[in-house]
Amino acid sequence: MPHFQTNGSSGRAPIRAFFPDSLPPMRRAEKQRSEILACLDDDPNCHVVARHALALAAIFGLPVTFAHVSESKRNAELPADPLDWRLHLNECGERLDRIITEVRGPEMDIGRLLLTGSPAQQLNGWAQDHAGALLALATRSYETEGSTGLGSTVQKILDRALASLLLIPGEADGAETVAYRRLVLPLDGSPQAESVLPVAVSIARAQGAELILTHVVAKAETIDHGLPHAGSGELCSRLKDHNEARARSYLERLRTRLLNEGLAVRAVVESDGDPRNRLRRLAIQHDADLLVVSSHGHSNLSDVACGSVTEYLAKHAPCPVLIIRPNFHINAAERILEGPSLVSSGRSQLAQ
């Protein structure tokens, strides 16, 4: 039987409900470590989301909670009947119980949480109160089935930039056992992009996965229209060769270091293309099970929720996407890659 928690006001503030054996939804962020919240709303992919969340929780050694957000009918002239609403919340809790029973493995401790109100507001509020959290969601809810991109709830969560995200597309493998065999890591040489390495290495070690380090060299162009066509073409060709050589050298240094850690690693450099579409195609070509990306790359713009490449992959990737923000921490992350950082100056390795 769930307990219900309100903010004590006499208004119509959303009710929060939680179960006795789970943690209350509102806690002080400064006392917390990273944790995972799997958002299991009325979506056909809810079991897939749950299994991926459990797989990452086991790999990272993080607590996991299954959540359901109940939204009252929009434009309702009268408030919901209290008894009907309580029965509805009980049904939601029983649904979470059934999912937990179906996906829980031995010795797994899974919390349960009911939130009511706007899904985006409630989940963003939870993330704000749980610093460094990872939210696992399906990319599209049932009402947008057949569309492309992100559902409105996920888009609003991505735009608020409060939590790391695990986004599961509708075409994701629904196997009962989650297996990450190939991980694609887009790297642009920046410290921000490299910050996902400890996370990816943890997954690769736990599941024996292959790491595919990727870099897309943008098309070389000149803006001096006074140059003869032949001269412009020769300059672009030399710049392209230079950028490709730097990219291959950069990825090879990383690959060698990871090979010495006992990991299976490949390095792939693509040229003359839009990094967004090229990375999506790479994920398809290499049959990737997971894309691991940082929220920001070399631009590191603080006034945007994530970089353009990351947002594109969140909307169009053919496989689950793990978007890592700087406040996400896993157990013993600092010990995964020994030795001095490859990025000692804080500058892009491709710019040095």
N, C-alpha and C positions, 0 to 999 in steps of 0.2 A: 504494500500500500504506500503510495507516494505521499510525501509531505509537501506542503505548499508554502512558498515564501513570498511576501509582498514587501514593498518599501515602506509600509506603514501609513501611506497617505490615503485620503478618502476619495481620491480621483480614480480614473480608470487606467492606472498604470499597469503594464503587462505583469502577469503573475509568473513567477519562476517556481518550478517544482523540482525537487530532487529526492533521491532515494536514500534511505538511512545508511546503506553501505557504500555510498559514493560521496565524493567531496562536494560541499556546497558550491554553487556556481560563483559566488562573489568572495574573492579572497585578495589579500594584498599581494601585488605583483612582485614587490621586492623580496619576498620570502620564497619565491618559487624557482624551480628549474623548468626546463622545457618539458612539455607533455603533449600528447596527441588527442585530438577530439575528432572522432569520425561522425560526420553529420549524415544521419540515416533518415532522410525524409522519404516521402512517398515516391520513390524513384526505382525503376526496374533494376538499376545497378547497385542497390543498397548493399547486397551481400558481397559484391565485388569490392566496393569501397571498404566495407568492414574487414575483409580479408587482407587487403593491402595495408590498412592501418595497423592491424595486428602484426603483420610481417615486419613492418618498420619499427614498431614498438619493441618487438623481440630483439631486433638487430641493434637498436640504439639503447636498449635498457631503459626505456621511458614508460611511464604510466599511460594508459589509454582509457578513454571514456567514449561510450556510444551515446549520441545525443539525438533527440528528435525535437523539432520546433513545430509547435501547433499554432496555426494562424487562424484567428476567428474570421468569419465570413466578412468579406469587404462590403462596405456600404450598407451594413445591417442597421435597420432603424432602431432595433431594440437590442440590449445586451443579451448575451447567451444565457439561457436558463442555467443557474448554478449547478443543479443536479445533473443536467445533460452534459455540461462542461466537465464536471468531475468524472462522469462516466467515460467521456471521450478521452480525458487524460489517462484514466485507468487502462483503457484499451491501447493507448499509445505505449504505456509502460509495459503492458503484456506483450506488445509487438516487439519491443526492445528485448524483452526476456527471451522470446522465441529466437530472435536473431543471435543473441549471445549463446544460447544453447546449441544452435546449429553450427556456429563457427568457432566456438571456444575450444582450445586445446587443453591438454593437461596442465594444471598448475597456473592457468592464466587468470589474472585478476582484472576484470573489466568493470569500470564504473558505468553508471547509468545516469542520464540527465535529461529532464524535460524542461524546455523553455517555451514560453508562449509570447506571441506578438509577431512583429515583422521578422522573418528569418534573417535578413541581412543585418538589421539593427541588433538582434539578440546575439548572433554569432560574432559580430564585430565587438559588441560589449563584452562578451566572454573573452575574446582574444585580448582586449585591452586590459582586463583584470588578470590575465594569465600571460605574463610577459614571456616571449620566446616560444610561444605555442606553435604547433603544427596542426592545421585544419585539413582534414581529408574529406573531399566532396566529389560528387559526380559533376561533370562540367555542365550538363544540361538537365533540368528537371523535367518531369513527365509532360508538363503543359507546353514545353517547347520542343517536344520530340519531332524529329525530322528537320529541325533547323540546324544551322551551323554556328560555330562560335560558342560563347558562354551564355548560360542562363543569367537572368538579371540579378539573382541573388549572388552568384559567384562573381559576377562582374563588380558588384558593389563591394564585396569583400576584397577582391583584388585591388580595387581603387583606394580603399582605406589603408592598405599597406601595413596592417598591424601584425600579421602572422605569416609564417611560412605556410606553403600550401602544397598538398598532394592532390592533383586534379586527375580524375579518372574519366576518360571519354567513353561514350556509349559503346564503341567498338572494342573496348578492352577485353582481354581474355577472361572468361568467367570461370576458369578452372578452380577447383576447390583448394588447391595448393598453389600459393603464389611463388613463382620462380623467376628471379631476375638473372637471366643468363648473359645479357648484353646491355651495358649501360653506356649511353652516349652523353659525353660531357663537352658542351661548347665552351671554348676558351679563347679569349681575345688578348691574353697577355696581361690583363689587369689584376691587381690584388683582389678586387671584388669577385671576378670570375673564378680565380683560384681558390677562393674561400670555400667552395663546395667540395674540394678534394677530400678532406677528412670524412665527409658524409659519404661520398661515393666509394671511398676505400673501405669504409666500414661495411657497406652493403656488399661490395665485391668479395671481401674476405669471408663474410658470413655465408654467402651463397655460391662461392666459387665462380663469380661472374667475370666476364671480360670487360675491361674498360676501353672505350673507344674515344680517344681524345681527338677533338675536331677543331679546326679553325678554317674560316672562310675568308679568303683574301678578296677584298672589294675590288671592283674594276678600277683600273688606273685611268685617270682623266686629267686633262690640262684645262686651265681656264684662260690661257693666253691665246686669243684668237689671232694674234699677229704672227704666230709661228707657222712656217710652211707645213702642209699636211704631212709630208714625209718626215720632217723633223719632229712634229708632234707625235706621230706614230712610233718613231724610234724611242723617244723619251718615255712614252707610256709603256713600251715593251720592256725597256730597261728597269723602269720602276716596278713593273709587275714581277720581273725576275727577282729583283731585290727583295720585294715583300714576300714572295713565295719562299725564297731561301731563308729569310729570317723566321718565317712561320715554321718551316720544317725543322730548323735548328732548335727553336723554342720547344716544339712538341717533342722532339727527340730527347732533349734534356729531361723533360718530365717523364717520358716513357722509360728511359734508362733508369731513372731513380725509382720508379714504381716497379719495374722489373726486378730490381735489386731487393725490393720488399716482398718478392715472391708472388707478384700478381701477373695476370695475363693482360697485356696492354697492346693496343694498336694506336697508331697515329694517322689521321686522315686530314689532308689539306686540300681544300677546294678553292678554285680560282674564278675570278670574273663573274661573280654572281651576287644576288641579294642574299645576305646571310640568313634571313628568315626562311625563305623558300628552300634554299639549299640545305639547311639543317633539317627541315621537315622531310625532304627527299632522302637525306642520309639516314634518318631514323627508319624510313621505309626500306631502303636498300639493305641495311644491316639488320633488319628485323629486330629492332631495339625493343626491349621490355620496359625500359625506363629512361626518360631524359632527366638529367640532373643539372639544373641551371641556377645561377645566382639571380637575385632580383634585379641587380644592376651590373652593367659591365664597365667598360673604360670611361664612358661618359659620366657615370655616377652622379646623375642629376638628382639632387635632394628634393626637388619640387615635383617629381613625378613618382608614381607608385612603383613602377618598374620600367626597365628599358623596353624599347620597341621590339627587340628580338624576343625577349622573354614573354611579352604580352602576346605576340603573334603565335608562339609555340603553345602558350596556354590555350589559345582558341583553336588551333589547327593541328596540333601534334597527333599522330596516329596511335600513340601509346600514352600511358600515364606520364605526367610531368611533375617532378618534385622541384618546387621553387623555394630556394633557401634565402632567408633574410639574415642580416648580420646578428640578430639577437637569438638565433637558434643554436643551441648547444647540445652536444651528445656526450655521453660518458667517455672520458679519457680521450677526447678528440685531439688534444695537443700531442699525444704520444703516437698518433697514427703515422705521421711522417716525421722521422727523426732528422736531426740536423738543421742547419740554418734555412730560413725560408728562401725560396727561389726569388721572391720579390722582397729584396732587402731595402730598396730605396723608396718604396711606395709608388713607383712609376711603372708604367706598362713595360713588360719585358720586350715587347716588340718595338718600343720606341727608344730603347737604349742602344 
